[in-house]
């Protein structure tokens, strides 16, 4: 009895909370990943088997730990996968969080000697990767950002996509007095341009400011009503404090301090572990410009971890992330024989970034995953050859058997893109029945757990 009471006392005293940040660019599958991870814990025995030396007891959802964030609705997401005609859960439009309490009995260490079990509170925070793309703005003046953005808009495919906005801006001399209606329309057309860039036939990733696409609670707020603007040719003497240039410059600076800086100070600096999800397969589908744009976006996302370096940024944001996982999603959208190539491609994409993060003493890993497996690989005869193909239920009633071709095992050079023999489509999930106490079918979500959280369950 005494040993049991002591165990309970120690359990409460040493209850640990881990904040896991889940981020990724649009379409990377954050909602599905979080749903799958929670589902695996709720069906813990099969999922945790042979992962750690601990005796898993159970897990339960205990709500939202952050009153300022929307609750991640696991119940709604799993229902989407469980109905007679299942569909993918809706993507989140901003930040959300959920807490899992996970109870286990350590097999080793001093905690085992005092008896009882141990509880880890796992806080899962979902936030858009697009918000991380705002990080470079903290180091850029309005003039520098405008010059950079307008420069990108002179190149295809952005040049065509931005045409309506650019033509309208020709009617707005930067040194003229600001008109609220015209200024609002300018920002709306710029936002429309950004959303066009993100559409399925373009899938561009490097889009700033991130809140223009996913405004969250700021939708319709004046702080989002600005856009890049060329500086008047004659310099500071050519415009006053009421000019278009001055007003948009002030709103840009306010956006940096009140939105970007606030988010990193209040949220990002508190994360313990992080996973960055990205769908490189879709980028391959869309071609060279799309793939290059995703690579640039990933680079910007990873620069967020450079805040641990000495100086002003270190004082502002004391990052404590010590493990970081790059995960290429939708591994079930390629045949099994292409998984090794997919992983090699991902490693090539993040090698330079990985080295920079390791220098900051953050342990990193790259892997391919499928949060919810919705296809199977089989072999079919084709002109006397045995070809591996995917079998599943495609979106838009396409043919259910698909040959995806070969995933390149390196970053293709510009001249190689015309020879890439790869194409994949989107599939619908199978209905989740939850009959035998098994979690959602997946590919390597258990490996994600082992790397990101396994060490916390060993003692």
ABEGO torsion letter per residue (X at the ends): XAAAAAAAAAAAAABBBBBBBBBEBBGAGAAAAAAAAAAAAAAAAAAABGABABBBAEBBBAEBABAABBBBBAAAAAAAAABABBBBBBBBABBBBBBBBBBBBBABEAAAAAEEBBBBBBBBBBBBAAAAAAAAAAABBAAAAAAAAAAAAABOAAAAAAAAAAAAAAABBAABBBBAAAAAAAAAAAAAAAAAAABAAAGBABBOBAAAABAEAABGBAAABBBBBBBBAAEAAABBAABAAAAAAAAAAAAAAAAAAAAAAAAAAABABBBBBBBAAAAAAAEAAAAAAAAAAAAAAAAAAAAABBEAAAAABBBABABBBBBBBGAAABBAAAAAAAAAAAAAAAAAAAAAAAAAGBBBBBBBBBABBABBBBBBBBGGBBBBBBBBBBBGGBBABBBAEBBBABBBBAAAAAABBBBBBBBBBBBBAGAAGBBBBBBGAAAAAAAAAAAAAAX
